[in-house]
Amino acid sequence: MDVKLTDLPNIGAHSADILAQVDITSANQLRQLGAVQAFHRVWFHANRKPSENLLWVLAGALENRHWKSFSYEEKKGMLSALDAHRRAQTLNDELQA
C-alpha cells in the first residue's frame, strides 16, 4: 500500500493539493519522479508559479528532512539540476516540433 503524500515530512494539505493538480497523488509517484521533476511539473503547469521553497519541501519529504535544513550548496545543486531538466525539456520540445 502506498503512503499518502501528507504522511511524508513537510507535505501538508496545501502542498498535496498543488501536487494533485499535476497528477502526483501518492508518495510513490513523488519518489518515482524525484523532487526536481515534480517541481518542474508543478512550475510548468501552474497558473501561479511556486516558490523555490516547494522544491526544498519536496526534496526534504523524499529525504526525510526538514525543508529548511538544506545547505546553500545543496540548494544550489538542486537549482542546477532543475535548470538542466528545464533545458533538456526545452530541447526535447524543440525536437518534437
C-alpha atoms as an extended CHARMM CRD file, in Angstrom:
* protein
*
        97  EXT
         1         1  MET       CA              0.0000000000        0.0000000000        0.0000000000  PROA      1               0.0000000000
         2         2  ASP       CA              1.3040000000        3.4030000000       -0.9530000000  PROA      2               0.0000000000
         3         3  VAL       CA              1.8660000000        6.1340000000        1.5830000000  PROA      3               0.0000000000
         4         4  LYS       CA             -0.2250000000        9.3060000000        1.2740000000  PROA      4               0.0000000000
         5         5  LEU       CA              1.6440000000       12.4540000000        0.3660000000  PROA      5               0.0000000000
         6         6  THR       CA              0.5720000000       14.0940000000        3.6130000000  PROA      6               0.0000000000
         7         7  ASP       CA              2.2300000000       11.2780000000        5.5660000000  PROA      7               0.0000000000
         8         8  LEU       CA              5.6200000000       12.4520000000        4.2720000000  PROA      8               0.0000000000
         9         9  PRO       CA              7.5710000000       15.1020000000        6.1840000000  PROA      9               0.0000000000
        10        10  ASN       CA              6.9320000000       18.6800000000        5.0230000000  PROA      10              0.0000000000
        11        11  ILE       CA              3.8960000000       17.7990000000        2.8770000000  PROA      11              0.0000000000
        12        12  GLY       CA              0.7430000000       19.4010000000        4.2040000000  PROA      12              0.0000000000
        13        13  ALA       CA             -2.6800000000       19.6150000000        2.6310000000  PROA      13              0.0000000000
        14        14  HSD       CA             -1.7600000000       22.6780000000        0.5410000000  PROA      14              0.0000000000
        15        15  SER       CA              1.3510000000       21.0690000000       -0.9710000000  PROA      15              0.0000000000
        16        16  ALA       CA             -0.5690000000       17.8370000000       -1.5910000000  PROA      16              0.0000000000
        17        17  ASP       CA             -3.2860000000       19.8210000000       -3.4010000000  PROA      17              0.0000000000
        18        18  ILE       CA             -0.6760000000       21.5410000000       -5.5770000000  PROA      18              0.0000000000
        19        19  LEU       CA              0.8430000000       18.1650000000       -6.4800000000  PROA      19              0.0000000000
        20        20  ALA       CA             -2.5790000000       16.6450000000       -7.1730000000  PROA      20              0.0000000000
        21        21  GLN       CA             -3.2060000000       19.3800000000       -9.7550000000  PROA      21              0.0000000000
        22        22  VAL       CA             -0.4050000000       17.8170000000      -11.8140000000  PROA      22              0.0000000000
        23        23  ASP       CA             -1.4850000000       14.2170000000      -11.1350000000  PROA      23              0.0000000000
        24        24  ILE       CA              1.0070000000       13.4790000000       -8.3650000000  PROA      24              0.0000000000
        25        25  THR       CA             -1.2240000000       11.9230000000       -5.7280000000  PROA      25              0.0000000000
        26        26  SER       CA              0.9470000000        9.4360000000       -3.8680000000  PROA      26              0.0000000000
        27        27  ALA       CA              4.3130000000        9.2200000000       -2.1840000000  PROA      27              0.0000000000
        28        28  ASN       CA              5.3280000000        6.5220000000       -4.6520000000  PROA      28              0.0000000000
        29        29  GLN       CA              4.6450000000        8.8090000000       -7.6160000000  PROA      29              0.0000000000
        30        30  LEU       CA              6.7010000000       11.5460000000       -5.9860000000  PROA      30              0.0000000000
        31        31  ARG       CA              9.5610000000        9.1070000000       -5.3550000000  PROA      31              0.0000000000
        32        32  GLN       CA              9.4860000000        7.9140000000       -8.9710000000  PROA      32              0.0000000000
        33        33  LEU       CA              9.6370000000       11.4620000000      -10.3220000000  PROA      33              0.0000000000
        34        34  GLY       CA             12.0090000000       12.9100000000       -7.7730000000  PROA      34              0.0000000000
        35        35  ALA       CA             11.8470000000       16.3920000000       -6.3110000000  PROA      35              0.0000000000
        36        36  VAL       CA             13.2700000000       18.2330000000       -9.3180000000  PROA      36              0.0000000000
        37        37  GLN       CA             10.9740000000       16.6820000000      -11.9220000000  PROA      37              0.0000000000
        38        38  ALA       CA              7.9220000000       17.0140000000       -9.6650000000  PROA      38              0.0000000000
        39        39  PHE       CA              8.7260000000       20.6920000000       -9.0240000000  PROA      39              0.0000000000
        40        40  HSD       CA              9.2320000000       21.2870000000      -12.7460000000  PROA      40              0.0000000000
        41        41  ARG       CA              5.8730000000       19.6980000000      -13.5000000000  PROA      41              0.0000000000
        42        42  VAL       CA              4.1530000000       21.9740000000      -10.9740000000  PROA      42              0.0000000000
        43        43  TRP       CA              6.0360000000       25.0440000000      -12.2240000000  PROA      43              0.0000000000
        44        44  PHE       CA              5.2710000000       24.2810000000      -15.8800000000  PROA      44              0.0000000000
        45        45  HSD       CA              1.5550000000       23.6830000000      -15.3700000000  PROA      45              0.0000000000
        46        46  ALA       CA              0.7270000000       26.1060000000      -12.5500000000  PROA      46              0.0000000000
        47        47  ASN       CA             -1.1600000000       29.3130000000      -13.1210000000  PROA      47              0.0000000000
        48        48  ARG       CA              0.7090000000       30.7870000000      -10.1760000000  PROA      48              0.0000000000
        49        49  LYS       CA              4.3670000000       29.7730000000      -10.1580000000  PROA      49              0.0000000000
        50        50  PRO       CA              5.5300000000       28.1260000000       -6.9310000000  PROA      50              0.0000000000
        51        51  SER       CA              8.4630000000       29.4700000000       -4.9730000000  PROA      51              0.0000000000
        52        52  GLU       CA             11.6910000000       27.5220000000       -4.7110000000  PROA      52              0.0000000000
        53        53  ASN       CA             10.6000000000       26.5930000000       -1.1870000000  PROA      53              0.0000000000
        54        54  LEU       CA              8.3830000000       23.9380000000       -2.7510000000  PROA      54              0.0000000000
        55        55  LEU       CA             11.4980000000       22.3190000000       -4.2230000000  PROA      55              0.0000000000
        56        56  TRP       CA             13.0870000000       22.1650000000       -0.7640000000  PROA      56              0.0000000000
        57        57  VAL       CA              9.8070000000       20.7890000000        0.6590000000  PROA      57              0.0000000000
        58        58  LEU       CA              9.7160000000       18.0040000000       -1.9310000000  PROA      58              0.0000000000
        59        59  ALA       CA             13.3870000000       17.1340000000       -1.5170000000  PROA      59              0.0000000000
        60        60  GLY       CA             13.0050000000       17.0920000000        2.2480000000  PROA      60              0.0000000000
        61        61  ALA       CA              9.9530000000       14.8690000000        2.0010000000  PROA      61              0.0000000000
        62        62  LEU       CA             11.9010000000       12.3450000000       -0.0490000000  PROA      62              0.0000000000
        63        63  GLU       CA             14.9670000000       12.5150000000        2.2050000000  PROA      63              0.0000000000
        64        64  ASN       CA             13.0380000000       12.6050000000        5.4900000000  PROA      64              0.0000000000
        65        65  ARG       CA             14.4960000000       16.0270000000        6.3100000000  PROA      65              0.0000000000
        66        66  HSD       CA             13.0330000000       19.3500000000        7.3150000000  PROA      66              0.0000000000
        67        67  TRP       CA             12.8220000000       21.6030000000        4.2870000000  PROA      67              0.0000000000
        68        68  LYS       CA             14.8340000000       24.3440000000        5.9970000000  PROA      68              0.0000000000
        69        69  SER       CA             17.7600000000       22.0160000000        6.7410000000  PROA      69              0.0000000000
        70        70  PHE       CA             19.3040000000       22.1360000000        3.2590000000  PROA      70              0.0000000000
        71        71  SER       CA             22.5810000000       23.9930000000        2.9910000000  PROA      71              0.0000000000
        72        72  TYR       CA             23.2840000000       26.6730000000        0.4280000000  PROA      72              0.0000000000
        73        73  GLU       CA             25.3680000000       24.1800000000       -1.5650000000  PROA      73              0.0000000000
        74        74  GLU       CA             22.5850000000       21.5830000000       -1.5450000000  PROA      74              0.0000000000
        75        75  LYS       CA             20.0510000000       24.1610000000       -2.7140000000  PROA      75              0.0000000000
        76        76  LYS       CA             22.4480000000       25.3390000000       -5.4070000000  PROA      76              0.0000000000
        77        77  GLY       CA             22.7980000000       21.7390000000       -6.5830000000  PROA      77              0.0000000000
        78        78  MET       CA             19.0270000000       21.2890000000       -6.7510000000  PROA      78              0.0000000000
        79        79  LEU       CA             18.6420000000       24.5250000000       -8.7120000000  PROA      79              0.0000000000
        80        80  SER       CA             21.3620000000       23.3930000000      -11.1320000000  PROA      80              0.0000000000
        81        81  ALA       CA             19.5500000000       20.0870000000      -11.6070000000  PROA      81              0.0000000000
        82        82  LEU       CA             16.2950000000       21.9750000000      -12.1770000000  PROA      82              0.0000000000
        83        83  ASP       CA             17.9500000000       24.2130000000      -14.7590000000  PROA      83              0.0000000000
        84        84  ALA       CA             19.3810000000       21.1770000000      -16.5670000000  PROA      84              0.0000000000
        85        85  HSD       CA             15.9670000000       19.4960000000      -16.5120000000  PROA      85              0.0000000000
        86        86  ARG       CA             14.3150000000       22.6130000000      -17.9610000000  PROA      86              0.0000000000
        87        87  ARG       CA             16.9350000000       22.9060000000      -20.7090000000  PROA      87              0.0000000000
        88        88  ALA       CA             16.5350000000       19.2280000000      -21.6000000000  PROA      88              0.0000000000
        89        89  GLN       CA             12.7550000000       19.6240000000      -21.7110000000  PROA      89              0.0000000000
        90        90  THR       CA             13.0500000000       22.6880000000      -23.9530000000  PROA      90              0.0000000000
        91        91  LEU       CA             15.3860000000       20.8480000000      -26.3050000000  PROA      91              0.0000000000
        92        92  ASN       CA             13.0640000000       17.8470000000      -26.3790000000  PROA      92              0.0000000000
        93        93  ASP       CA             10.0970000000       20.1180000000      -27.1560000000  PROA      93              0.0000000000
        94        94  GLU       CA             12.0330000000       21.7750000000      -29.9900000000  PROA      94              0.0000000000
        95        95  LEU       CA             12.9950000000       18.4130000000      -31.4700000000  PROA      95              0.0000000000
        96        96  GLN       CA              9.3820000000       17.2350000000      -31.3300000000  PROA      96              0.0000000000
        97        97  ALA       CA              8.0980000000       20.3680000000      -33.1210000000  PROA      97              0.0000000000
